[in-house]
Amino acid sequence: MGRARRGRKVNGVLVLNKPAGMTSNDAVQQAKRIFAAQKVGHTGSLDPLATGVLPLCFGEATKFSKYLLDADKRYCALIKLGATTDTGDADGKEIERKDTVGVTADDVQNALTALRGKIRQVPPMYSALKHNGQPLYKLARQGIEVERKVREVTVFSNELSNFNGDECTLELHCSKGTYVRSIAEDLGNALGCGAHVKALHRRAAGPYHESSMLDLEALRQIDTQQGLDALLQPMASAVAHWPAVKMVETTALFVRQGQPVQVAHAPLEGWVQLMEIAENADDRFLGVGEILADGRVAPRRLVVHD
């Protein structure tokens, strides 16, 4: 028999404001202790230097974390011009310094045009990507560099919001897998002076925005489990942008057994939320499904309700 999990069964999504100087995993562990929860996972790492939106999935919500990993992100990045570091951010060791005299806001604006749309990036060595099971950052700390595959990412917008001599602030909206540190380095190279990320704040991750963030310290002040649980977003919020297919209880029974079903007025294709119509109550989230070629709705990931 497997060892019983310790902690409470808690389901939902916490929109955490990750503090600077903390790893994403440390943030997960602290939130797990505060909620006394059995199972918690994050939906894509933020560097220790970074702050902002870090959605944490509790319990059954972890089944949908992959869809948040694939979501777009929004950042506010403070870029330091004239200095290059080995990590691409202020946590690294400075390896080169150049004069920024003569660099103007117009120069930055012009350089940013090449860093919009579909661009190609080589993931930095100081990243959580793995090589033969080892995170790249661990290899980098040992002075080992390995070849990384170029990847294509999309920068939907990348706007200069402030310029102050050797520092500039960028507002970015980008696809999954985009490294803001790489954008800073590419910007520095285009300007001929080098650059790195001095500070980074994530404003949004998929459907979750900074307006919904909660701080760890504020969570520690809540002294009841009910009070904490009330702060969690519902599991369905992770896929709230998908169309909802609503079904009656008899149809939902087949879905829970993993069987595709025919539902009137369902979309013709794509992924959907599966909702059971409940009398005198809110619709019940069953999980997510996919529309088959014959129009039936096939369950793909289902939640287990207590």
Buried (B, 14 or more C-beta within 10 A) or exposed (E): EEEEEEBBEBBBBBBBBBBBEBBBEBBBEBBBEBBEBBBBBBBBBBBBBBBBBBBBBBBBBBBBBEBBBEBBBBBBBBBBBBBBBBBBBBBBEEEEEBEBEEBEEEBBEEBBEEBBEEBEBEBBBBBBBEBEEEBBBEBBEEEEEEEBEEBEBBBEEBEBEEBEEBBBBBBBBBBBBBBBBBBBBBBBEBBEBBBBBBBBBBBBBBBBEBEBBBEBEEBEEBEEEEEBBEBBBEBBBBBEEBEBBBBEEEBBEBBBEEEBBEBEEBBEEEBBBBBBBEEEEEBBBBBBBBBEEEEBBBBBBBBEEE
